[in-house]
Amino acid sequence: MDAHSVHPTCLADPDRPRCQAGPPSHPFPVEVGGGRRTRQILMKERKTGMVKRASFTAVALAFALILTGCTSRPDEAGEPARQASPAASEPVTASEPVTKPKVVTSGLEAPWSIIFHGDTPLVSERDSGRILALHDDGTTSEITTVDDVRAAGEGGLLGLADHDGYLYAYVTAASENRIIRYPLQGDGAQLAVGRAETVLDGIPAGTYHNGGRIAFGPDGMLYATTGDNQNSDNAQDRASLAGKILRMTPEGDVPGDNPFDGSHVYSYGHRNPQGIAWAADGTMYATEFGQDTWDELNIIKPGGNYGWPIVEGICKNRQYIDPVQQWRPAEASPSGMTILGDDIWVANLRGQSIRQIPLSAPSTSTRHYVGQYGRISDVVVTPKGKLWAATSNTDGTGRPNQDDDRILTIPTE
């Protein structure tokens, strides 16, 4: 048997993967790899003087090596509050901002995605179903209200994308998630949309785990993140569109060079992927909500299996692709992401911060503005090379102030 096929930190049952050595509150492993019996023997022998201090220390150090791993948790927003996780060893550095962000606009309702059509910023509001154009003076105007939006839990009007004269939107409806597009007419204050066209439908939908980010890659193809719809088996089922990153033509067809013949599936084994972005060299990155223990930053490979629900976080099992970085949910719940210069920037909801990750060292990161602006749903690079962020304090989980929600210009130098 491959030594990596049953990793000591990745033993799991099918419904509740557990990749840690026992309950978080206990300092010793309890259930993994016979840990309960080992600990009982050690305690008995220690009482009878059969174990010397040096031996006990060596075993304790061995147990400590398997404490970092992956388990399961309810989702980030709208579900029961999570228990505090044990101390993590993520390589997070200083979290103090250099200067203060400036407010671009305020008074939004649960903004989810920011994109640009030319120089015109467009914003989706998850719960209202509105797509807004943002003007230079900070005012907004409604471009359209998307029909059939079912706003509940994490569902609603989610991701936006702009491509070749069309505005694309990822929408949670009553019985499915779907991707639609509108032909665009005019520009700036005169921007308008034509009749909606369906690009791809039949994506499983639910109150939670809808994914919802869409973006065009450097290859001109449309990519979409989809959640497992609270059915973890979907993630490993390549016949299902749930728990995946999908790749399609702008019209919604399956590209001939997709990794699985006749399938929109580009990668699978995802629980609830959120942000996607590409570096200048074409490397694709994605953020993902884990369950109980680890949220993730992944490098996406065509045809790659990212392990959910068998594993979560870094588990060193050769059957699955490990994340390049993992975070405790209290410091993350990563949402939108972008790449500016030599860094990845990630919006954090529960973590209430913006995370900066150098492309040259993607296992390290720095958190900025921790707790200062509440929940952050998206980050985006403007046509002028500035970094913008959207807060998400009116989403039913945050604690909004009188100006929320806002879009902020984030200093990066």
C-alpha positions in Angstrom: 0.0 0.0 0.0 1.2 3.5 -0.9 2.5 5.1 2.3 0.5 8.2 1.5 -2.8 6.4 0.9 -3.6 6.2 4.6 -1.9 9.3 6.1 -2.1 9.4 9.9 -3.7 12.9 9.8 -6.2 12.1 7.1 -8.2 9.2 8.3 -11.9 10.0 7.7 -15.4 8.5 7.5 -17.3 9.3 4.3 -19.7 11.8 5.8 -17.5 13.6 8.3 -13.9 13.6 7.3 -11.6 13.9 10.2 -7.9 14.7 9.6 -6.8 15.7 13.0 -5.7 13.6 16.0 -8.8 13.8 18.2 -11.0 16.6 19.5 -9.4 20.1 19.3 -9.7 20.6 23.1 -7.5 17.6 23.9 -3.7 18.0 24.0 -3.1 14.3 23.0 -4.4 12.2 20.1 -7.4 10.2 21.1 -8.8 8.2 18.1 -6.4 8.3 15.2 -4.0 5.4 14.7 -4.8 3.7 18.0 -4.0 7.0 20.0 -6.5 6.3 22.8 -4.8 3.0 23.8 -1.3 4.4 23.3 -2.1 7.3 25.7 -3.6 4.9 28.3 -0.5 2.8 28.2 1.7 5.8 28.6 -0.2 7.0 31.6 -0.2 3.6 33.2 3.5 3.1 32.6 4.4 6.5 33.8 2.6 5.8 37.1 4.5 2.6 37.6 7.8 4.1 36.8 8.3 2.0 33.6 8.6 5.0 31.3 11.5 7.3 31.7 11.2 11.1 31.1 13.2 10.9 27.8 10.9 8.3 26.3 7.8 10.2 27.3 9.1 13.4 25.8 9.9 11.6 22.5 6.4 10.2 22.2 4.8 13.5 23.1 6.9 15.2 20.3 5.8 12.5 17.9 2.1 13.2 18.7 2.6 16.9 18.2 3.7 16.3 14.7 0.3 15.0 13.6 -1.8 17.8 15.2 -1.9 19.9 12.1 -4.5 18.5 9.7 -8.0 18.8 8.3 -11.5 18.2 9.7 -15.0 19.4 9.1 -17.2 22.4 10.1 -20.5 24.0 9.3 -20.3 26.7 6.6 -19.1 30.2 7.2 -22.3 32.2 6.9 -25.7 31.6 8.4 -25.0 28.2 9.9 -24.2 27.4 13.6 -21.2 29.2 15.1 -18.0 27.2 15.0 -16.0 26.1 18.0 -12.6 27.8 18.3 -9.9 25.7 16.6 -6.6 24.8 18.1 -3.7 27.1 17.6 -2.5 27.1 14.0 0.9 27.3 12.5 0.0 29.3 9.4 2.9 31.6 8.3 1.0 34.9 8.9 3.1 38.0 9.3 2.4 41.6 10.4 -1.2 42.8 10.1 -0.9 46.5 10.5 -2.0 48.7 7.5 0.4 51.2 6.0 -2.3 53.9 5.4 -6.0 54.2 5.6 -8.4 53.2 2.8 -10.7 55.8 1.2 -14.4 55.3 0.7 -15.5 55.1 -3.0 -19.2 54.7 -2.3 -21.5 53.6 0.6 -25.0 52.5 1.3 -24.8 49.3 -0.7 -26.8 46.1 0.1 -24.7 43.0 0.5 -22.4 43.6 -2.5 -20.9 40.4 -3.8 -18.9 41.1 -6.9 -17.1 44.1 -8.5 -16.1 44.1 -12.1 -15.4 46.8 -14.8 -16.9 47.4 -18.2 -14.3 49.7 -19.6 -13.9 52.3 -16.9 -17.3 51.8 -15.5 -17.5 49.8 -12.2 -20.4 47.3 -11.9 -21.5 45.8 -8.6 -23.8 42.9 -7.9 -26.0 43.0 -4.8 -26.6 39.4 -3.6 -30.0 39.9 -1.9 -31.7 42.6 -4.0 -30.7 41.1 -7.3 -29.6 44.5 -8.6 -26.6 45.2 -10.8 -25.4 48.8 -10.2 -23.1 51.1 -12.2 -20.9 53.2 -10.0 -20.2 56.8 -11.1 -17.2 59.1 -10.5 -19.0 61.1 -7.8 -19.8 57.9 -5.8 -23.4 57.7 -6.8 -24.9 54.6 -8.3 -27.6 53.8 -10.9 -29.4 50.5 -11.5 -28.5 48.7 -14.7 -31.0 45.9 -14.2 -32.6 43.7 -11.6 -32.0 40.1 -12.4 -35.2 38.0 -12.7 -35.8 34.9 -10.6 -33.1 35.5 -8.0 -33.7 33.4 -4.9 -31.8 35.2 -2.1 -31.5 32.9 0.9 -28.5 32.0 3.0 -25.5 32.3 0.6 -27.6 32.2 -2.5 -28.7 35.1 -4.7 -27.1 37.3 -7.4 -23.4 36.3 -7.0 -20.5 36.7 -9.5 -20.3 39.0 -12.5 -18.0 39.0 -15.5 -17.5 41.3 -18.5 -16.5 39.9 -21.9 -16.7 41.0 -25.5 -19.8 43.2 -25.2 -21.7 40.9 -22.7 -22.3 41.1 -19.0 -22.3 37.7 -17.4 -24.0 36.9 -14.0 -24.1 33.8 -11.8 -27.6 33.5 -10.3 -29.2 31.3 -7.6 -32.8 30.6 -8.7 -35.5 28.5 -7.0 -34.3 25.1 -8.2 -30.8 25.7 -9.7 -27.8 28.0 -10.1 -27.4 29.3 -13.6 -25.1 31.5 -15.6 -26.7 34.1 -17.8 -25.5 37.0 -20.0 -26.8 40.3 -21.2 -25.7 42.2 -24.3 -24.4 45.6 -23.2 -25.4 48.8 -24.9 -23.9 52.3 -24.3 -21.3 53.2 -21.6 -21.0 55.1 -18.4 -24.2 56.7 -17.3 -25.9 55.5 -20.5 -25.0 51.8 -19.9 -28.0 49.4 -20.5 -28.6 45.7 -21.0 -30.6 43.8 -23.5 -32.5 40.5 -23.0 -30.9 37.9 -20.9 -29.6 34.7 -22.4 -28.8 31.4 -20.6 -25.2 30.3 -20.8 -25.3 27.3 -18.5 -28.1 26.0 -16.2 -28.7 22.9 -14.1 -26.0 23.7 -11.5 -27.3 22.4 -8.2 -28.4 25.1 -5.8 -29.2 25.3 -2.1 -29.3 27.7 0.8 -25.5 27.2 1.3 -22.5 26.1 -0.8 -23.4 27.7 -4.1 -19.9 28.9 -5.1 -20.7 31.6 -7.6 -17.5 33.3 -8.8 -17.2 33.7 -12.6 -14.2 35.1 -14.5 -12.6 34.8 -18.0 -9.2 33.3 -18.0 -6.2 34.3 -20.1 -7.4 31.6 -22.6 -10.6 33.4 -23.3 -12.7 30.7 -21.6 -15.3 31.3 -18.9 -14.6 29.7 -15.5 -17.1 29.3 -12.7 -16.9 28.0 -9.1 -19.7 25.8 -7.8 -20.3 24.6 -4.2 -21.2 21.0 -3.3 -24.8 22.1 -2.5 -24.4 20.7 1.0 -24.2 17.2 -0.5 -20.5 16.3 -0.1 -20.8 13.3 -2.5 -21.3 15.8 -5.4 -17.7 16.9 -5.1 -16.2 13.6 -6.2 -19.0 12.8 -8.7 -17.7 14.1 -12.1 -21.2 13.8 -13.6 -22.4 16.5 -11.2 -21.7 20.2 -11.8 -21.6 20.8 -8.0 -18.4 21.0 -6.0 -16.3 21.9 -9.1 -14.6 24.6 -11.0 -16.2 24.6 -14.5 -14.7 25.8 -17.8 -16.7 26.7 -20.8 -16.8 28.8 -24.0 -18.4 32.3 -23.8 -21.5 30.7 -25.2 -21.5 27.9 -22.5 -20.3 25.0 -24.7 -17.7 22.5 -23.5 -14.2 23.3 -24.9 -12.6 20.6 -26.9 -9.5 20.7 -24.7 -11.3 20.3 -21.3 -9.7 17.5 -19.2 -12.8 15.3 -19.3 -14.4 14.6 -22.7 -17.8 16.3 -23.1 -17.7 17.7 -19.6 -17.6 21.3 -18.2 -15.6 20.0 -15.2 -12.2 21.5 -15.0 -11.3 20.5 -11.5 -13.3 18.6 -8.8 -13.2 17.6 -5.1 -14.2 21.1 -4.0 -16.5 22.0 -1.1 -17.3 25.7 -1.7 -14.7 27.4 -3.9 -14.9 31.2 -4.0 -12.3 33.5 -5.6 -10.4 32.7 -8.8 -7.5 34.6 -10.4 -4.5 34.1 -12.7 -0.9 35.2 -12.4 0.9 36.6 -15.4 2.5 33.2 -16.1 -1.0 31.6 -16.4 -1.1 29.9 -13.0 -4.6 29.7 -11.7 -5.4 30.2 -8.0 -8.6 29.7 -6.1 -9.8 30.2 -2.6 -12.1 27.8 -0.8 -14.2 27.5 2.3 -13.3 24.3 4.2 -15.5 22.9 6.8 -14.3 22.7 10.4 -10.6 23.3 10.4 -9.0 24.6 7.3 -9.9 27.2 4.6 -7.6 26.9 1.5 -5.6 28.6 -1.2 -5.2 26.2 -4.1 -3.3 26.2 -7.4 -5.8 24.8 -9.9 -4.7 22.1 -12.3 -6.9 20.8 -15.2 -8.5 17.5 -14.1 -7.2 17.9 -10.5 -8.9 16.3 -7.6 -8.8 18.5 -4.5 -10.0 15.9 -2.1 -13.3 17.0 -0.6 -15.0 15.2 1.3 -12.2 12.7 1.9 -9.6 15.3 3.0 -9.6 19.0 4.0 -6.4 21.1 4.2 -2.9 19.8 3.7 -3.0 16.0 4.1 -0.1 14.8 1.9 -2.1 12.1 0.2 -0.9 11.6 -3.3 -4.4 10.9 -4.6 -5.3 14.6 -4.0 -3.8 18.0 -4.6 -2.9 19.8 -1.4 -3.5 23.6 -0.9 -0.5 25.8 -1.0 -1.7 27.6 2.1 -4.4 26.9 4.7 -6.0 29.1 7.4 -8.2 28.7 10.4 -11.7 29.8 9.6 -11.8 32.5 12.3 -9.0 34.2 10.4 -10.3 33.6 6.9 -13.5 32.4 5.3 -11.9 33.6 2.0 -14.2 35.1 -0.6 -13.1 37.1 -3.7 -9.5 37.4 -4.8 -7.3 39.2 -7.3 -3.7 39.6 -8.3 -1.9 42.9 -8.4 1.8 43.2 -9.1 3.6 40.4 -7.3 0.9 39.6 -4.8 -2.4 37.8 -4.4 -5.0 39.7 -2.5 -7.9 37.8 -0.8 -11.1 39.2 0.8 -12.0 37.5 4.1 -15.5 37.4 5.5 -15.3 35.9 9.0 -11.7 36.9 9.2 -12.7 40.5 8.5 -9.5 41.4 6.8 -7.6 41.6 3.5 -4.8 39.0 3.0 -1.7 39.7 1.0 0.1 36.7 -0.4 3.4 37.0 -2.3 3.4 35.0 -5.6 7.0 34.2 -4.9 6.1 32.6 -1.5 2.5 31.5 -1.7 2.6 29.6 1.6 3.1 32.9 3.5 0.7 35.8 4.0 0.1 39.1 5.7 -3.3 40.3 7.1 -4.4 43.9 6.8 -7.1 46.0 8.5 -8.1 43.2 10.8 -11.6 43.9 12.2 -11.5 47.5 11.1 -14.1 47.4 8.2 -15.9 44.2 9.1 -16.6 41.4 6.5 -14.9 41.7 3.1 -16.6 40.0 0.2 -14.5 41.0 -2.8 -11.3 42.6 -4.0 -10.6 43.8 -7.5 -8.0 45.7 -9.5 -9.3 48.8 -11.2 -8.4 49.8 -14.8 -6.0 52.4 -13.2 -4.2 49.7 -11.2 -5.8 50.5 -7.9 -7.0 47.9 -5.4 -10.7 48.1 -4.4 -12.5 46.1 -1.7 -16.2 45.6 -1.0 -17.5 45.1 2.6 -20.3 42.7 3.3 -21.8 43.7 6.7 -25.4 43.9 5.5 -25.4 40.2 4.5 -27.3 39.0 7.6 -24.2 37.8 9.4 -22.2 41.0 9.8 -22.8 44.1 12.1 -23.4 47.0 9.7 -22.8 50.6 10.6 -24.8 53.5 9.1 -22.5 53.7 6.0 -22.5 50.0 5.1 -22.0 48.5 2.8 -19.0 50.3 1.2 -16.5 50.0 -1.5 -13.0 51.1 -0.4 -9.8 52.0 -2.2 -7.0 50.0 -0.6 -3.4 51.4 -0.4 -0.9 48.9 -1.6 2.4 50.8 -1.5 
